[in-house]
């Protein structure tokens, strides 16, 4: 994501990250590790590390970088139809839908 020449100043790092991830609410102002430790400069960024970029909001703990189990879907019961329907549909040849 970042080249070594871009890592000279932390302001440059934050602006490049802001440009690349295109935050909805402004620019990246702080970088945290996924466990919530605030980074103070570009020397704390490691190759292959995972980080959380924050704008004006504070860090919110979460499952960053993990794939949580998807929620279990509840199946709806099957619709049972009576094979021997005694009534005909109200819309038949003798009672068609009105023309538009």
C-alpha positions in Angstrom: 0.0 0.0 0.0 2.8 2.4 0.9 6.3 2.8 -0.6 9.3 3.4 1.6 9.8 7.0 0.2 6.3 7.8 1.3 7.0 6.8 4.8 9.2 9.8 5.7 6.5 11.8 7.5 3.4 10.6 9.3 1.3 13.4 7.7 2.2 12.1 4.3 1.3 8.5 5.3 -2.1 9.6 6.6 -2.9 11.7 3.5 -1.9 8.8 1.2 -4.1 6.4 3.1 -7.0 8.9 3.0 -6.6 9.1 -0.7 -6.4 5.3 -1.3 -9.3 4.3 0.9 -11.6 7.3 0.2 -13.2 7.8 3.6 -16.8 9.0 3.5 -16.3 11.4 6.4 -13.1 13.4 5.8 -9.5 12.4 6.1 -7.6 9.8 8.1 -6.2 11.5 11.2 -5.1 8.5 13.3 -3.9 4.9 12.7 -4.4 2.2 15.3 -3.3 -1.5 15.4 -6.3 -3.9 15.3 -6.1 -4.2 19.1 -6.4 -0.4 19.6 -2.9 0.8 20.1 -2.4 4.3 18.7 0.5 4.7 16.3 2.7 7.7 16.8 4.7 7.7 13.6 5.6 6.0 10.4 8.4 4.0 12.1 5.7 2.0 14.0 4.2 0.7 10.7 5.5 -2.8 9.9 5.5 -4.6 6.6 2.5 -6.9 6.4 0.8 -5.3 9.5 -2.9 -4.7 9.8 -4.1 -1.3 10.9 -7.4 0.6 11.5 -7.7 4.1 10.0 -9.8 6.6 11.8 -11.0 10.0 10.9 -12.5 12.4 13.5 -14.1 9.5 15.3 -12.4 7.5 18.0 -11.2 3.9 17.7 -14.0 1.3 18.1 -13.0 -2.2 19.1 -14.1 -4.9 16.6 -13.2 -8.0 14.7 -10.8 -6.2 12.3 -9.1 -8.5 9.9 -11.1 -11.6 11.0 -13.8 -13.4 9.2 -16.6 -13.9 11.7 -19.0 -16.8 11.2 -21.9 -15.6 9.1 -25.2 -15.5 11.0 -27.3 -18.7 10.7 -30.2 -18.3 8.4 -33.5 -19.4 9.6 -35.5 -21.3 7.0 -39.1 -20.5 6.6 -41.5 -23.4 6.6 -42.5 -24.7 3.2 -45.9 -23.5 1.8 -48.1 -26.5 1.5 -50.6 -26.5 -1.2 -53.7 -28.6 -1.3 -53.5 -30.8 -4.5 -57.3 -30.9 -4.7 -58.4 -27.3 -4.8 -62.1 -27.1 -4.8 -62.3 -23.4 -5.7 -61.2 -21.9 -9.0 -59.2 -18.7 -9.2 -61.4 -15.6 -9.2 -59.6 -14.5 -12.4 -60.8 -16.9 -15.1 -61.7 -16.6 -18.8 -65.2 -15.4 -17.8 -63.7 -12.9 -15.3 -60.4 -11.5 -16.8 -58.4 -8.6 -15.5 -59.5 -5.2 -16.7 -57.6 -3.8 -19.7 -55.3 -0.8 -19.1 
